[in-house]
Amino acid sequence: MKHLVFLMTSILFLSGCQTTTSVNLVPKGNQDATFVEGQTAIKSTLPNSTVVVSSAFNEIENGSRIDVVVNVNNTSGESFILDTSSFQISSPNTGPLRVYSYEELVAEQKKKANASAALAAFAGAMDMMAASYSGYQTTTGTYSGNTYGSYGGSAYTSGTYTATTYNSAAAQQAINNATNRTTSTLQNIEQTSAATLRNLKNNIIKKTTMEPGMWYGGITRFDAPELKKDEKRTYTLVINLGGDKHSFQLNQAVNEK
């Protein structure tokens, strides 16, 4: 019990020490800065395309991925492809960073859901095994008395005894409860995963043919390794579209407590 209390205290301590970072877009000389629902939006206009970029969140946990909202307008007379390969993100501190495609994020989520379901099923099997043994009940007691022989003699005896019985109704009830717990856990995992997949489908940028005059946008997600104490990082996000090369600057820093 002491070990459990110590573990829970450690978890609470560690979770309480989680640092956050600020993520801010900084306009360059030829870019316009506006505000959309409190978020800074940077507009870049080049001969063949216009791109508007904003941070999905101004504050994120240190070490978590960064989401950037990107809206693209094809202002040229020809079509071009917009997909993950259109984006490059890098920092002098880290070098090039991974940009995740919609397909990669979906595969990652499904893998997480399958792993969680497997662990839940294993835990449920252990729970049901323990439940099946809960029907056994052990009774202990003491006895004493005189034992009389055939020829009139007697002897005093005493001791303890143990008796084991099996209550099948109690065991079945415990098994039913364990089954219900496992079913509920698996349903929660499935529902959470389905909600995450819907969110990805509705928001993450997917490979799209940009026809002349077309607007299209969504979220692009990239790795952002954990910052050290007092570290500040500058990212350069490059978006290649129809011969245009749009460049944006994002600054990230650890928030002071």
Backbone hydrogen bonds in HBPLUS format (Angstrom, degrees):
<---DONOR---> <-ACCEPTOR-->    atom                        ^
c    i                          cat <-CA-CA->   ^        H-A-AA   ^      H-
h    n   atom  resd res      DA  || num        DHA   H-A  angle D-A-AA Bond
n    s   type  num  typ     dist DA aas  dist angle  dist       angle   num
A0005-VAL N   A0001-MET O   2.96 MM   4  6.26 161.2  1.99 153.1 157.2     1
A0006-PHE N   A0002-LYS O   2.93 MM   4  6.14 159.3  1.97 147.2 153.2     2
A0007-LEU N   A0003-HIS O   2.88 MM   4  6.09 153.4  1.95 144.1 151.6     3
A0008-MET N   A0004-LEU O   2.91 MM   4  6.17 166.2  1.93 155.6 158.2     4
A0009-THR N   A0005-VAL O   2.93 MM   4  6.09 157.7  1.98 148.1 154.6     5
A0010-SER N   A0006-PHE O   2.91 MM   4  6.11 151.9  1.99 144.5 152.3     6
A0011-ILE N   A0007-LEU O   2.96 MM   4  6.23 156.8  2.01 151.6 157.6     7
A0012-LEU N   A0008-MET O   2.99 MM   4  6.22 162.9  2.02 150.1 154.2     8
A0013-PHE N   A0009-THR O   2.89 MM   4  6.06 151.6  1.97 143.5 151.9     9
A0014-LEU N   A0010-SER O   2.85 MM   4  6.06 162.8  1.88 151.7 156.0    10
A0015-SER N   A0011-ILE O   2.87 MM   4  6.04 163.9  1.90 151.3 156.1    11
A0016-GLY N   A0012-LEU O   2.95 MM   4  5.98 146.3  2.07 137.5 146.8    12
A0017-CYS N   A0013-PHE O   3.11 MM   4  6.32 123.7  2.44 135.0 148.9    13
A0017-CYS N   A0014-LEU O   3.03 MM   3  5.08 138.9  2.21  96.3 108.4    14
A0018-GLN N   A0015-SER O   3.36 MM   3  5.43 166.4  2.38 103.9 107.4    15
A0062-ASN N   A0019-THR O   2.95 MM  43  5.63 173.2  1.95 141.0 139.6    16
A0255-ASN N   A0020-THR O   2.90 MM 235  5.77 175.8  1.90 146.8 147.9    17
A0021-THR N   A0060-ILE O   2.71 MM  39  5.48 162.0  1.74 167.6 174.1    18
A0060-ILE N   A0021-THR O   2.98 MM  39  5.48 155.7  2.04 151.5 159.0    19
A0022-SER N   A0253-ALA O   2.87 MM 231  5.51 154.1  1.94 159.7 164.0    20
A0253-ALA N   A0022-SER O   3.21 MM 231  5.51 147.7  2.32 140.1 149.1    21
A0023-VAL N   A0058-ASN O   2.86 MM  35  5.08 156.4  1.92 135.1 138.5    22
A0024-ASN N   A0251-ASN O   2.90 MM 227  5.22 164.2  1.93 152.9 158.3    23
A0251-ASN N   A0024-ASN O   2.74 MM 227  5.22 166.9  1.76 157.4 160.5    24
A0026-VAL N   A0249-GLN O   2.95 MM 223  5.52 164.5  1.98 151.4 153.2    25
A0031-GLN N   A0028-LYS O   3.08 MM   3  5.35 164.7  2.10 122.2 122.4    26
A0032-ASP N   A0043-LYS O   3.15 MM  11  5.10 156.4  2.21 140.4 144.7    27
A0043-LYS N   A0032-ASP O   2.79 MM  11  5.10 164.4  1.82 153.4 158.7    28
A0034-THR N   A0041-ALA O   2.85 MM   7  5.16 163.1  1.88 152.4 158.2    29
A0041-ALA N   A0034-THR O   2.78 MM   7  5.16 170.4  1.79 143.5 144.7    30
A0036-VAL N   A0039-GLN O   2.77 MM   3  5.14 160.8  1.81 150.3 155.5    31
A0039-GLN N   A0036-VAL O   2.97 MM   3  5.14 163.9  2.00 113.9 117.0    32
A0042-ILE N   A0053-VAL O   2.77 MM  11  5.23 163.5  1.79 157.5 159.0    33
A0053-VAL N   A0042-ILE O   2.87 MM  11  5.23 160.9  1.91 148.8 152.5    34
A0044-SER N   A0051-VAL O   2.78 MM   7  5.24 165.9  1.80 159.3 164.3    35
A0051-VAL N   A0044-SER O   2.89 MM   7  5.24 163.5  1.92 153.2 158.6    36
A0046-LEU N   A0049-SER O   2.98 MM   3  5.52 172.1  1.98 171.1 173.1    37
A0075-THR N   A0048-ASN O   3.03 MM  27  5.14 138.6  2.21 119.7 126.5    38
A0050-THR N   A0073-ASN O   2.95 MM  23  5.08 155.1  2.01 143.1 150.7    39
A0073-ASN N   A0050-THR O   2.82 MM  23  5.08 151.9  1.90 156.7 161.1    40
A0052-VAL N   A0071-ASN O   2.86 MM  19  5.13 161.0  1.90 149.7 156.1    41
A0071-ASN N   A0052-VAL O   2.90 MM  19  5.13 157.1  1.95 150.3 157.4    42
A0054-SER N   A0069-VAL O   2.93 MM  15  5.15 152.6  2.01 145.4 152.7    43
A0069-VAL N   A0054-SER O   2.71 MM  15  5.15 153.6  1.78 164.3 169.0    44
A0056-ALA N   A0067-ASP O   3.08 MM  11  5.45 171.1  2.09 140.1 138.3    45
A0064-SER N   A0061-GLU O   3.13 MM   3  5.64 166.7  2.15 133.9 135.0    46
A0066-ILE N   A0222-PHE O   2.97 MM 156  5.56 158.2  2.02 164.2 165.7    47
A0222-PHE N   A0066-ILE O   3.07 MM 156  5.56 160.2  2.11 150.7 156.3    48
A0068-VAL N   A0220-THR O   2.92 MM 152  5.41 166.4  1.93 158.9 163.5    49
A0220-THR N   A0068-VAL O   2.88 MM 152  5.41 161.5  1.92 153.8 158.6    50
A0070-VAL N   A0218-GLY O   2.78 MM 148  5.57 170.1  1.79 173.0 172.3    51
A0218-GLY N   A0070-VAL O   2.92 MM 148  5.57 148.3  2.02 146.9 155.8    52
A0072-VAL N   A0216-TYR O   2.74 MM 144  5.39 175.8  1.74 157.7 158.8    53
A0216-TYR N   A0072-VAL O   2.90 MM 144  5.39 149.4  2.00 149.5 158.8    54
A0074-ASN N   A0214-MET O   2.97 MM 140  5.51 160.1  2.01 154.0 158.5    55
A0213-GLY N   A0074-ASN O   2.66 MM 139  5.13 149.9  1.75 148.9 155.5    56
A0080-PHE N   A0210-MET O   3.10 MM 130  5.29 146.2  2.22 132.1 141.4    57
A0210-MET N   A0080-PHE O   2.71 MM 130  5.29 161.3  1.74 173.3 171.9    58
A0082-LEU N   A0208-THR O   2.84 MM 126  5.27 167.2  1.86 159.2 163.7    59
A0208-THR N   A0082-LEU O   2.86 MM 126  5.27 159.7  1.90 150.7 157.6    60
A0086-SER N   A0083-ASP O   2.86 MM   3  5.52 159.8  1.90 119.6 126.6    61
A0087-PHE N   A0084-THR O   3.04 MM   3  5.65 167.1  2.06 119.7 123.8    62
A0240-ASN N   A0086-SER O   2.85 MM 154  5.01 159.7  1.89 145.1 149.7    63
A0088-GLN N   A0238-VAL O   2.90 MM 150  5.13 149.3  2.00 149.2 155.3    64
A0238-VAL N   A0088-GLN O   2.78 MM 150  5.13 171.7  1.79 160.8 163.5    65
A0097-LEU N   A0089-ILE O   2.88 MM   8  5.66 162.1  1.91 159.4 155.5    66
A0090-SER N   A0236-THR O   3.21 MM 146  5.51 147.7  2.32 133.8 143.4    67
A0236-THR N   A0090-SER O   2.85 MM 146  5.51 158.9  1.89 156.7 163.4    68
A0091-SER N   A0095-GLY O   3.25 MM   4  5.12 145.7  2.38 111.8 120.3    69
A0094-THR N   A0091-SER O   3.09 MM   3  5.26 132.0  2.33 102.6 114.9    70
A0095-GLY N   A0091-SER O   2.62 MM   4  5.12 162.1  1.65 160.3 161.7    71
A0223-ASP N   A0098-ARG O   3.04 MM 125  5.62 152.5  2.12 152.6 161.3    72
A0100-TYR N   A0221-ARG O   2.90 MM 121  5.69 169.3  1.91 168.5 172.1    73
A0105-LEU N   A0101-SER O   3.10 MM   4  6.39 159.2  2.14 152.3 157.4    74
A0106-VAL N   A0102-TYR O   3.00 MM   4  6.23 155.6  2.06 152.0 158.7    75
A0107-ALA N   A0103-GLU O   3.00 MM   4  6.16 165.5  2.02 147.3 151.3    76
A0108-GLU N   A0104-GLU O   2.92 MM   4  6.05 153.8  1.99 144.0 151.7    77
A0109-GLN N   A0105-LEU O   2.98 MM   4  6.16 158.6  2.03 144.4 149.5    78
A0110-LYS N   A0106-VAL O   2.98 MM   4  6.24 163.6  2.01 154.6 158.8    79
A0111-LYS N   A0107-ALA O   3.01 MM   4  6.16 153.4  2.08 144.0 151.3    80
A0112-LYS N   A0108-GLU O   3.00 MM   4  6.27 156.4  2.06 148.1 154.3    81
A0113-ALA N   A0109-GLN O   2.91 MM   4  6.17 159.9  1.95 151.6 157.0    82
A0114-ASN N   A0110-LYS O   2.92 MM   4  6.12 159.4  1.96 148.2 153.5    83
A0115-ALA N   A0111-LYS O   2.98 MM   4  6.16 158.7  2.02 147.9 153.6    84
A0116-SER N   A0112-LYS O   2.90 MM   4  6.12 159.2  1.95 149.5 155.5    85
A0117-ALA N   A0113-ALA O   2.89 MM   4  6.07 156.1  1.95 147.6 154.3    86
A0118-ALA N   A0114-ASN O   2.94 MM   4  6.13 154.3  2.01 145.4 152.2    87
A0119-LEU N   A0115-ALA O   3.03 MM   4  6.29 160.3  2.07 148.9 153.7    88
A0120-ALA N   A0116-SER O   2.90 MM   4  6.08 155.5  1.96 145.7 153.2    89
A0121-ALA N   A0117-ALA O   2.87 MM   4  6.03 153.6  1.94 146.8 153.7    90
A0122-PHE N   A0118-ALA O   3.01 MM   4  6.23 156.8  2.06 145.8 151.8    91
A0123-ALA N   A0119-LEU O   2.90 MM   4  6.12 165.6  1.92 150.4 154.6    92
A0124-GLY N   A0120-ALA O   2.83 MM   4  5.98 148.0  1.93 140.7 150.4    93
A0125-ALA N   A0121-ALA O   2.91 MM   4  6.18 148.6  2.01 144.0 151.8    94
A0126-MET N   A0122-PHE O   3.05 MM   4  6.40 157.8  2.10 151.4 156.8    95
A0127-ASP N   A0123-ALA O   2.90 MM   4  6.10 148.8  2.00 142.3 151.8    96
A0128-MET N   A0124-GLY O   2.88 MM   4  6.12 154.9  1.94 149.1 154.9    97
A0129-MET N   A0125-ALA O   2.96 MM   4  6.18 151.4  2.05 143.9 151.9    98
A0130-ALA N   A0126-MET O   3.00 MM   4  6.22 161.3  2.03 146.9 151.5    99
A0131-ALA N   A0127-ASP O   2.89 MM   4  6.11 147.3  2.00 140.2 150.3   100
A0132-SER N   A0128-MET O   2.92 MM   4  6.16 148.8  2.02 146.2 153.0   101
A0134-SER N   A0131-ALA O   3.04 MM   3  5.05 144.0  2.17  98.0 109.1   102
A0136-TYR N   A0133-TYR O   3.19 MM   3  5.84 163.6  2.22 117.3 121.7   103
A0167-ASN N   A0135-GLY O   2.66 MM  32  4.63 172.6  1.66 134.9 135.6   104
A0137-GLN N   A0165-THR O   2.78 MM  28  5.25 164.1  1.80 150.5 154.1   105
A0165-THR N   A0137-GLN O   2.83 MM  28  5.25 165.9  1.85 155.1 159.6   106
A0139-THR N   A0163-ALA O   2.71 MM  24  5.09 167.0  1.73 157.5 162.3   107
A0163-ALA N   A0139-THR O   2.72 MM  24  5.09 161.5  1.75 154.1 160.6   108
A0141-GLY N   A0161-TYR O   3.05 MM  20  5.47 145.6  2.17 148.3 152.7   109
A0161-TYR N   A0141-GLY O   2.91 MM  20  5.47 152.0  1.99 138.5 143.3   110
A0143-TYR N   A0159-GLY O   2.87 MM  16  5.49 155.3  1.93 144.9 147.8   111
A0159-GLY N   A0143-TYR O   2.90 MM  16  5.49 147.0  2.01 152.4 151.2   112
A0145-GLY N   A0157-THR O   2.83 MM  12  5.52 139.4  1.99 161.4 166.9   113
A0157-THR N   A0145-GLY O   2.73 MM  12  5.52 172.0  1.74 171.9 172.8   114
A0147-THR N   A0155-ALA O   2.55 MM   8  5.01 160.5  1.58 148.8 156.0   115
A0155-ALA N   A0147-THR O   2.66 MM   8  5.01 140.4  1.81 135.6 149.5   116
A0149-GLY N   A0153-GLY O   2.67 MM   4  5.12 164.4  1.69 143.4 148.7   117
A0171-ALA N   A0167-ASN O   3.05 MM   4  6.33 158.7  2.10 152.2 158.8   118
A0172-GLN N   A0168-SER O   2.91 MM   4  6.06 158.9  1.95 145.7 151.2   119
A0173-GLN N   A0169-ALA O   3.04 MM   4  6.22 155.1  2.11 144.5 151.0   120
A0174-ALA N   A0170-ALA O   3.04 MM   4  6.26 155.3  2.10 144.8 151.3   121
A0175-ILE N   A0171-ALA O   2.91 MM   4  6.19 153.1  1.98 149.2 156.9   122
A0176-ASN N   A0172-GLN O   2.89 MM   4  6.11 159.1  1.93 148.3 153.9   123
A0177-ASN N   A0173-GLN O   2.97 MM   4  6.22 156.3  2.03 145.6 151.9   124
A0178-ALA N   A0174-ALA O   2.97 MM   4  6.20 155.1  2.04 144.4 151.2   125
A0179-THR N   A0175-ILE O   2.85 MM   4  6.10 157.6  1.90 151.5 157.8   126
A0180-ASN N   A0176-ASN O   2.93 MM   4  6.16 158.0  1.98 148.0 153.8   127
A0181-ARG N   A0177-ASN O   2.98 MM   4  6.24 153.2  2.05 145.5 152.7   128
A0182-THR N   A0178-ALA O   3.01 MM   4  6.28 163.0  2.04 151.4 155.4   129
A0183-THR N   A0179-THR O   2.90 MM   4  6.09 164.6  1.92 152.6 157.2   130
A0184-SER N   A0180-ASN O   2.93 MM   4  6.05 158.8  1.97 145.7 151.4   131
A0185-THR N   A0181-ARG O   2.95 MM   4  6.19 157.7  2.00 147.9 154.1   132
A0186-LEU N   A0182-THR O   2.93 MM   4  6.17 164.9  1.95 155.3 158.9   133
A0187-GLN N   A0183-THR O   2.94 MM   4  6.12 154.4  2.00 146.6 154.0   134
A0188-ASN N   A0184-SER O   2.96 MM   4  6.18 153.8  2.03 146.4 153.3   135
A0189-ILE N   A0185-THR O   2.99 MM   4  6.28 155.8  2.05 148.8 155.3   136
A0190-GLU N   A0186-LEU O   2.98 MM   4  6.20 161.1  2.02 147.0 151.9   137
A0191-GLN N   A0187-GLN O   2.87 MM   4  6.06 161.1  1.91 150.5 155.6   138
A0192-THR N   A0188-ASN O   2.89 MM   4  5.98 162.2  1.92 148.7 153.7   139
A0193-SER N   A0189-ILE O   2.95 MM   4  6.07 161.9  1.98 148.5 153.8   140
A0194-ALA N   A0190-GLU O   2.93 MM   4  6.08 158.8  1.98 145.6 151.8   141
A0195-ALA N   A0191-GLN O   2.97 MM   4  6.16 154.7  2.03 145.1 151.7   142
A0196-THR N   A0192-THR O   2.99 MM   4  6.25 153.7  2.06 146.0 153.2   143
A0197-LEU N   A0193-SER O   2.89 MM   4  6.15 158.7  1.93 153.2 158.9   144
A0198-ARG N   A0194-ALA O   2.96 MM   4  6.19 153.5  2.03 145.3 152.4   145
A0199-ASN N   A0195-ALA O   2.97 MM   4  6.19 154.6  2.04 143.3 150.4   146
A0200-LEU N   A0196-THR O   2.93 MM   4  6.24 154.6  2.00 148.5 155.2   147
A0201-LYS N   A0197-LEU O   2.95 MM   4  6.16 162.0  1.98 147.6 152.5   148
A0202-ASN N   A0198-ARG O   2.92 MM   4  6.10 152.7  2.00 148.6 155.8   149
A0203-ASN N   A0199-ASN O   3.06 MM   4  6.04 134.5  2.28 141.8 152.4   150
A0204-ILE N   A0200-LEU O   2.92 MM   4  5.26 157.9  1.97 137.7 145.0   151
A0219-ILE N   A0203-ASN O   2.69 MM  16  5.72 160.0  1.72 148.2 153.7   152
A0205-ILE N   A0219-ILE O   2.94 MM  14  5.48 163.8  1.97 140.8 140.3   153
A0214-MET N   A0211-GLU O   2.96 MM   3  5.41 160.9  2.00 142.5 143.8   154
A0231-GLU N   A0228-LYS O   2.96 MM   3  5.25 161.8  2.00 131.1 131.0   155
A0233-ARG N   A0252-GLN O   2.82 MM  19  5.15 168.0  1.83 159.2 161.9   156
A0252-GLN N   A0233-ARG O   2.81 MM  19  5.15 160.8  1.84 156.8 160.7   157
A0235-TYR N   A0250-LEU O   2.72 MM  15  5.03 170.2  1.73 159.0 161.8   158
A0250-LEU N   A0235-TYR O   3.00 MM  15  5.03 162.1  2.04 137.6 142.8   159
A0237-LEU N   A0248-PHE O   2.85 MM  11  5.03 160.3  1.89 144.8 150.3   160
A0248-PHE N   A0237-LEU O   2.79 MM  11  5.03 153.8  1.86 143.9 152.9   161
A0239-ILE N   A0246-HIS O   2.80 MM   7  5.06 159.1  1.84 145.7 152.7   162
A0246-HIS N   A0239-ILE O   2.91 MM   7  5.06 162.2  1.95 153.9 148.0   163
A0241-LEU N   A0244-ASP O   2.93 MM   3  5.07 154.0  2.00 136.1 144.5   164
A0244-ASP N   A0241-LEU O   2.70 MM   3  5.07 162.9  1.73 129.5 131.0   165
